[in-house]
C-alpha cells in the first residue's frame, strides 16, 4: 500500500471540493509569507530610522536646521521624522500669529504630532489583520477539507462489500493532507502576527514618548521666546 500512495497522487486525485480547499490554503500560505517578509523589512526600517533620528535630534542639532535638512530630502519623512516635522511645522506656523498664546500654539503642535503618529501607526499595522485572519481561519478551512474527504470515503464504501484499510486509506490520507496544509498556513501566520504586533506596540510606545518629550521642549522654547 505504501508503494502505491504518495502525496502528489492524493492531491491530484482528490475530490474537487478538497482540491479547492488545498488551493485556497496554498494561496493563503504564499500571500502570508509575502506579507511576513515585507512587514519585517518595514519594521526593521522603522526601528533603524528611529535610532538614526533620535541620535541626530538629541545630539544638540538646531531644530530649524534639522527641519531644513528633512525638507531637502527626496523621500517623504516617516516615523519619528514625520512626527517631528509635523509638530515643528505647526508650532512655527502658529508662532507667526501674534494673537495666539503659548498654550494654543503648543496644543496645535501636539494635535499635529498625534495626527502624524496615527498615520505612521496605520502604515506599520497594515496587513497585520490579514496574518491574524490566516492564522485563525486556515485550520478550520483545512478541517472542512478533512471532513469532506472522510465523508466521501465513507460514502464510497456503500458499494463495497468488504471494507479494508487499503480501501479507505487514500480517502482518509487525502483528508488529512487538507488538515496538514491548514496548519502549515496557520502556524507561520500566527507566529508572525504575535511577533510583529509586539514590535509595533514597542515602536508605538517609542513614538509616543518622543512626542511627549518634544512637546516639553516646545513648551520651554515658547516660554524662552516670550
Secondary structure as a PSIPRED ss2 file (coil, helix, strand):
# PSIPRED VFORMAT (PSIPRED V4.0)

   1 X C   1.000  0.000  0.000
   2 X C   1.000  0.000  0.000
   3 X C   1.000  0.000  0.000
   4 X C   1.000  0.000  0.000
   5 X C   1.000  0.000  0.000
   6 X C   1.000  0.000  0.000
   7 X H   0.000  1.000  0.000
   8 X H   0.000  1.000  0.000
   9 X H   0.000  1.000  0.000
  10 X H   0.000  1.000  0.000
  11 X H   0.000  1.000  0.000
  12 X H   0.000  1.000  0.000
  13 X C   1.000  0.000  0.000
  14 X C   1.000  0.000  0.000
  15 X C   1.000  0.000  0.000
  16 X H   0.000  1.000  0.000
  17 X H   0.000  1.000  0.000
  18 X H   0.000  1.000  0.000
  19 X H   0.000  1.000  0.000
  20 X H   0.000  1.000  0.000
  21 X H   0.000  1.000  0.000
  22 X H   0.000  1.000  0.000
  23 X H   0.000  1.000  0.000
  24 X H   0.000  1.000  0.000
  25 X H   0.000  1.000  0.000
  26 X H   0.000  1.000  0.000
  27 X H   0.000  1.000  0.000
  28 X H   0.000  1.000  0.000
  29 X H   0.000  1.000  0.000
  30 X H   0.000  1.000  0.000
  31 X H   0.000  1.000  0.000
  32 X H   0.000  1.000  0.000
  33 X H   0.000  1.000  0.000
  34 X H   0.000  1.000  0.000
  35 X H   0.000  1.000  0.000
  36 X H   0.000  1.000  0.000
  37 X H   0.000  1.000  0.000
  38 X H   0.000  1.000  0.000
  39 X H   0.000  1.000  0.000
  40 X H   0.000  1.000  0.000
  41 X H   0.000  1.000  0.000
  42 X H   0.000  1.000  0.000
  43 X H   0.000  1.000  0.000
  44 X H   0.000  1.000  0.000
  45 X H   0.000  1.000  0.000
  46 X H   0.000  1.000  0.000
  47 X H   0.000  1.000  0.000
  48 X H   0.000  1.000  0.000
  49 X H   0.000  1.000  0.000
  50 X H   0.000  1.000  0.000
  51 X H   0.000  1.000  0.000
  52 X H   0.000  1.000  0.000
  53 X H   0.000  1.000  0.000
  54 X H   0.000  1.000  0.000
  55 X H   0.000  1.000  0.000
  56 X H   0.000  1.000  0.000
  57 X H   0.000  1.000  0.000
  58 X C   1.000  0.000  0.000
  59 X C   1.000  0.000  0.000
  60 X C   1.000  0.000  0.000
  61 X C   1.000  0.000  0.000
  62 X C   1.000  0.000  0.000
  63 X H   0.000  1.000  0.000
  64 X H   0.000  1.000  0.000
  65 X H   0.000  1.000  0.000
  66 X H   0.000  1.000  0.000
  67 X H   0.000  1.000  0.000
  68 X H   0.000  1.000  0.000
  69 X H   0.000  1.000  0.000
  70 X H   0.000  1.000  0.000
  71 X H   0.000  1.000  0.000
  72 X C   1.000  0.000  0.000
  73 X C   1.000  0.000  0.000
  74 X C   1.000  0.000  0.000
  75 X C   1.000  0.000  0.000
  76 X C   1.000  0.000  0.000
  77 X C   1.000  0.000  0.000
  78 X C   1.000  0.000  0.000
  79 X C   1.000  0.000  0.000
  80 X H   0.000  1.000  0.000
  81 X H   0.000  1.000  0.000
  82 X H   0.000  1.000  0.000
  83 X H   0.000  1.000  0.000
  84 X H   0.000  1.000  0.000
  85 X H   0.000  1.000  0.000
  86 X H   0.000  1.000  0.000
  87 X H   0.000  1.000  0.000
  88 X H   0.000  1.000  0.000
  89 X H   0.000  1.000  0.000
  90 X H   0.000  1.000  0.000
  91 X H   0.000  1.000  0.000
  92 X H   0.000  1.000  0.000
  93 X H   0.000  1.000  0.000
  94 X H   0.000  1.000  0.000
  95 X H   0.000  1.000  0.000
  96 X C   1.000  0.000  0.000
  97 X C   1.000  0.000  0.000
  98 X C   1.000  0.000  0.000
  99 X C   1.000  0.000  0.000
 100 X C   1.000  0.000  0.000
 101 X C   1.000  0.000  0.000
 102 X H   0.000  1.000  0.000
 103 X H   0.000  1.000  0.000
 104 X H   0.000  1.000  0.000
 105 X H   0.000  1.000  0.000
 106 X H   0.000  1.000  0.000
 107 X H   0.000  1.000  0.000
 108 X H   0.000  1.000  0.000
 109 X H   0.000  1.000  0.000
 110 X H   0.000  1.000  0.000
 111 X H   0.000  1.000  0.000
 112 X H   0.000  1.000  0.000
 113 X H   0.000  1.000  0.000
 114 X H   0.000  1.000  0.000
 115 X H   0.000  1.000  0.000
 116 X H   0.000  1.000  0.000
 117 X H   0.000  1.000  0.000
 118 X H   0.000  1.000  0.000
 119 X H   0.000  1.000  0.000
 120 X H   0.000  1.000  0.000
 121 X H   0.000  1.000  0.000
 122 X H   0.000  1.000  0.000
 123 X H   0.000  1.000  0.000
 124 X H   0.000  1.000  0.000
 125 X H   0.000  1.000  0.000
 126 X C   1.000  0.000  0.000
 127 X C   1.000  0.000  0.000
 128 X H   0.000  1.000  0.000
 129 X H   0.000  1.000  0.000
 130 X H   0.000  1.000  0.000
 131 X H   0.000  1.000  0.000
 132 X H   0.000  1.000  0.000
 133 X H   0.000  1.000  0.000
 134 X H   0.000  1.000  0.000
 135 X H   0.000  1.000  0.000
 136 X H   0.000  1.000  0.000
 137 X H   0.000  1.000  0.000
 138 X H   0.000  1.000  0.000
 139 X H   0.000  1.000  0.000
 140 X H   0.000  1.000  0.000
 141 X H   0.000  1.000  0.000
 142 X H   0.000  1.000  0.000
 143 X H   0.000  1.000  0.000
 144 X H   0.000  1.000  0.000
 145 X H   0.000  1.000  0.000
 146 X H   0.000  1.000  0.000
 147 X H   0.000  1.000  0.000
 148 X H   0.000  1.000  0.000
 149 X H   0.000  1.000  0.000
 150 X H   0.000  1.000  0.000
 151 X H   0.000  1.000  0.000
 152 X H   0.000  1.000  0.000
 153 X H   0.000  1.000  0.000
 154 X H   0.000  1.000  0.000
 155 X H   0.000  1.000  0.000
 156 X H   0.000  1.000  0.000
 157 X H   0.000  1.000  0.000
 158 X H   0.000  1.000  0.000
 159 X H   0.000  1.000  0.000
 160 X C   1.000  0.000  0.000
 161 X C   1.000  0.000  0.000
 162 X C   1.000  0.000  0.000
 163 X C   1.000  0.000  0.000
 164 X C   1.000  0.000  0.000
 165 X H   0.000  1.000  0.000
 166 X H   0.000  1.000  0.000
 167 X H   0.000  1.000  0.000
 168 X H   0.000  1.000  0.000
 169 X H   0.000  1.000  0.000
 170 X H   0.000  1.000  0.000
 171 X H   0.000  1.000  0.000
 172 X H   0.000  1.000  0.000
 173 X H   0.000  1.000  0.000
 174 X H   0.000  1.000  0.000
 175 X H   0.000  1.000  0.000
 176 X H   0.000  1.000  0.000
 177 X H   0.000  1.000  0.000
 178 X H   0.000  1.000  0.000
 179 X H   0.000  1.000  0.000
 180 X H   0.000  1.000  0.000
 181 X H   0.000  1.000  0.000
 182 X H   0.000  1.000  0.000
 183 X H   0.000  1.000  0.000
 184 X H   0.000  1.000  0.000
 185 X H   0.000  1.000  0.000
 186 X H   0.000  1.000  0.000
 187 X H   0.000  1.000  0.000
 188 X H   0.000  1.000  0.000
 189 X H   0.000  1.000  0.000
 190 X H   0.000  1.000  0.000
 191 X H   0.000  1.000  0.000
 192 X H   0.000  1.000  0.000
 193 X H   0.000  1.000  0.000
 194 X H   0.000  1.000  0.000
 195 X H   0.000  1.000  0.000
 196 X H   0.000  1.000  0.000
 197 X H   0.000  1.000  0.000
 198 X H   0.000  1.000  0.000
 199 X H   0.000  1.000  0.000
 200 X H   0.000  1.000  0.000
 201 X H   0.000  1.000  0.000
 202 X H   0.000  1.000  0.000
 203 X H   0.000  1.000  0.000
 204 X H   0.000  1.000  0.000
 205 X H   0.000  1.000  0.000
 206 X H   0.000  1.000  0.000
 207 X H   0.000  1.000  0.000
 208 X H   0.000  1.000  0.000
 209 X H   0.000  1.000  0.000
 210 X H   0.000  1.000  0.000
 211 X H   0.000  1.000  0.000
 212 X H   0.000  1.000  0.000
 213 X H   0.000  1.000  0.000
 214 X H   0.000  1.000  0.000
 215 X H   0.000  1.000  0.000
 216 X H   0.000  1.000  0.000
 217 X H   0.000  1.000  0.000
 218 X H   0.000  1.000  0.000
 219 X H   0.000  1.000  0.000
 220 X H   0.000  1.000  0.000
 221 X H   0.000  1.000  0.000
 222 X H   0.000  1.000  0.000
 223 X H   0.000  1.000  0.000
 224 X H   0.000  1.000  0.000
 225 X H   0.000  1.000  0.000
 226 X C   1.000  0.000  0.000
